[in-house]
Amino acid sequence: LAELERSGETLDAWLGRAGYSALFRDAYLLPQAAAIWSCTLEQMRDYPAAAFVRFYMNHNLLAYDLRPTWRTVDGGAKQYISHLTRPLQGRVVTGARIDSVGRGPVGPFLRMADGSMQDYDAVVLATHSDQALRLLDQPTDQERALLGAIAYRPNRAVLHRDVALMPRRRKAWAAWTHMGRSDRAGEGGVTYWMNELQSLPGEPLFVSLNPAREPDPALVLGEWDYEHPVFDQAAVAAQDHLWSLQGVGGVWFAGAWFGSGFHEDGLQAGLAVAEQLGGARRPWTVANESGRIRLGAADLARAA
Ligand SMILES: Cc1cc2nc3c(=O)[nH]c(=O)nc-3n(C[C@H](O)[C@H](O)[C@H](O)COP(=O)(O)OP(=O)(O)OC[C@H]3O[C@@H](n4cnc5c(N)ncnc54)[C@H](O)[C@@H]3O)c2cc1C
């Protein structure tokens, strides 16, 4: 891993140099990784090898027979959201569109979509990196460089019941299935089998991300456009310095783009910001509590 950190090479370059076969790369590793990061195989090839290996090590993905036991929240994320927000009833405003964030002589302020202005002691932009950059009235050069280095790309999710996007052999159905075409290397998308993932009874229900072939329109229940961060080498290099942006003129940043783009990354970034901002501590202890994101050395000392 240390060698990969030093060389900074891409996943594709490393797989080639280390002698992995094209079949292992194209039919196993890249589809698996592309499904995890919700991106194309081509984009996965450009992923920095060191960040890839670190992620696979942290998630026990290098050991074929050591699958982690996943734990889920009964009733889904809305259960803990309502639990967390209950004590804040009446003090939290949701669904308010913000046009921009400025920094005045006494602190930051928000310009709302309805034209009103609101002053605050601090502002935490828990948006995507590109949205945060667009929201800032007068971004600093460092904000432009670091936030601008972590781009987002669109991803289309289709909810449907079309079994044609799953393997013909029912025995081969899995919670995540990659479908690609051998004549179009690099393309393809993942289909989530929602009945399996969320213990849903009844007819088959799938979510396909950027489907390689369109599901039968008669079996489509809905579709949505999402965005995912692109973790190329520039983005991963920028992450090393992201924490230096915190608190400048009372503006802070959090989001899954501080880590690998998953819920846990957003949670760790949000907790670290809240603790540094408010001096409070999370009411639990886990080893390496900010291990998925990179805090600057100065900030770590401040948080201690
Ligand atoms: C199809 C799909 C499957 C996924 N599967 C998984 C998975 O299995 N496991 C996992 O860990 N992660 C998964 N993810 C990723 C996960 O959803 C993200 O990591 C997480 O939601 C990102 O959190 P975030 O807080 O960084 O950003 P978001 O949740 O996107 O929050 C950003 C917020 O900023 C708000 N905002 C933006 N601009 C403004 C504005 N101008 N004014 C006011 N508000 C604004 C938005 O409304 C939004 O609420 C998946 C994502 C997708 C799309």
PDBQT file of the ligand as one rigid body, heavy atoms in Angstrom, charges set to zero:
ROOT
HETATM    1  C1  LIG A 401     -28.566   4.962  -6.317  1.00  0.00    +0.000 C 
HETATM    2  C2  LIG A 401     -27.642   5.199  -5.149  1.00  0.00    +0.000 A 
HETATM    3  C3  LIG A 401     -27.270   4.160  -4.315  1.00  0.00    +0.000 A 
HETATM    4  C4  LIG A 401     -26.455   4.377  -3.210  1.00  0.00    +0.000 A 
HETATM    5  N1  LIG A 401     -26.137   3.341  -2.390  1.00  0.00    +0.000 NA
HETATM    6  C5  LIG A 401     -25.408   3.562  -1.283  1.00  0.00    +0.000 A 
HETATM    7  C6  LIG A 401     -25.114   2.509  -0.368  1.00  0.00    +0.000 A 
HETATM    8  O1  LIG A 401     -25.527   1.366  -0.576  1.00  0.00    +0.000 OA
HETATM    9  N2  LIG A 401     -24.371   2.787   0.745  1.00  0.00    +0.000 N 
HETATM   10  C7  LIG A 401     -23.904   4.040   1.001  1.00  0.00    +0.000 A 
HETATM   11  O2  LIG A 401     -23.253   4.240   2.025  1.00  0.00    +0.000 OA
HETATM   12  N3  LIG A 401     -24.144   5.053   0.149  1.00  0.00    +0.000 NA
HETATM   13  C8  LIG A 401     -24.887   4.850  -0.977  1.00  0.00    +0.000 A 
HETATM   14  N4  LIG A 401     -25.141   5.884  -1.839  1.00  0.00    +0.000 N 
HETATM   15  C9  LIG A 401     -24.497   7.155  -1.582  1.00  0.00    +0.000 C 
HETATM   16  C10 LIG A 401     -25.207   7.957  -0.511  1.00  0.00    +0.000 C 
HETATM   17  O3  LIG A 401     -26.527   8.173  -0.920  1.00  0.00    +0.000 OA
HETATM   18  C11 LIG A 401     -24.464   9.252  -0.388  1.00  0.00    +0.000 C 
HETATM   19  O4  LIG A 401     -23.175   8.970   0.097  1.00  0.00    +0.000 OA
HETATM   20  C12 LIG A 401     -25.046  10.215   0.615  1.00  0.00    +0.000 C 
HETATM   21  O5  LIG A 401     -26.404  10.457   0.444  1.00  0.00    +0.000 OA
HETATM   22  C13 LIG A 401     -24.325  11.529   0.414  1.00  0.00    +0.000 C 
HETATM   23  O6  LIG A 401     -24.578  12.319   1.513  1.00  0.00    +0.000 OA
HETATM   24  P1  LIG A 401     -24.189  13.842   1.467  1.00  0.00    +0.000 P 
HETATM   25  O7  LIG A 401     -24.667  14.409   2.766  1.00  0.00    +0.000 OA
HETATM   26  O8  LIG A 401     -22.773  14.031   1.069  1.00  0.00    +0.000 OA
HETATM   27  O9  LIG A 401     -25.037  14.467   0.244  1.00  0.00    +0.000 OA
HETATM   28  P2  LIG A 401     -26.660  14.464  -0.009  1.00  0.00    +0.000 P 
HETATM   29  O10 LIG A 401     -27.338  13.379   0.745  1.00  0.00    +0.000 OA
HETATM   30  O11 LIG A 401     -26.791  14.505  -1.489  1.00  0.00    +0.000 OA
HETATM   31  O12 LIG A 401     -27.060  15.864   0.645  1.00  0.00    +0.000 OA
HETATM   32  C14 LIG A 401     -26.787  17.124   0.039  1.00  0.00    +0.000 C 
HETATM   33  C15 LIG A 401     -27.950  18.024   0.403  1.00  0.00    +0.000 C 
HETATM   34  O13 LIG A 401     -27.670  19.362   0.016  1.00  0.00    +0.000 OA
HETATM   35  C16 LIG A 401     -28.907  19.958  -0.349  1.00  0.00    +0.000 C 
HETATM   36  N5  LIG A 401     -28.674  21.155  -1.170  1.00  0.00    +0.000 N 
HETATM   37  C17 LIG A 401     -27.904  21.257  -2.283  1.00  0.00    +0.000 A 
HETATM   38  N6  LIG A 401     -27.958  22.523  -2.754  1.00  0.00    +0.000 NA
HETATM   39  C18 LIG A 401     -28.768  23.217  -1.906  1.00  0.00    +0.000 A 
HETATM   40  C19 LIG A 401     -29.216  24.573  -1.862  1.00  0.00    +0.000 A 
HETATM   41  N7  LIG A 401     -28.837  25.468  -2.767  1.00  0.00    +0.000 N 
HETATM   42  N8  LIG A 401     -30.055  24.949  -0.854  1.00  0.00    +0.000 NA
HETATM   43  C20 LIG A 401     -30.450  24.066   0.090  1.00  0.00    +0.000 A 
HETATM   44  N9  LIG A 401     -30.047  22.759   0.092  1.00  0.00    +0.000 NA
HETATM   45  C21 LIG A 401     -29.231  22.355  -0.894  1.00  0.00    +0.000 A 
HETATM   46  C22 LIG A 401     -29.604  18.861  -1.119  1.00  0.00    +0.000 C 
HETATM   47  O14 LIG A 401     -30.994  19.100  -1.187  1.00  0.00    +0.000 OA
HETATM   48  C23 LIG A 401     -29.265  17.636  -0.293  1.00  0.00    +0.000 C 
HETATM   49  O15 LIG A 401     -30.242  17.371   0.703  1.00  0.00    +0.000 OA
HETATM   50  C24 LIG A 401     -25.966   5.681  -2.949  1.00  0.00    +0.000 A 
HETATM   51  C25 LIG A 401     -26.332   6.750  -3.795  1.00  0.00    +0.000 A 
HETATM   52  C26 LIG A 401     -27.155   6.517  -4.878  1.00  0.00    +0.000 A 
HETATM   53  C27 LIG A 401     -27.556   7.700  -5.764  1.00  0.00    +0.000 C 
ENDROOT
TORSDOF 0
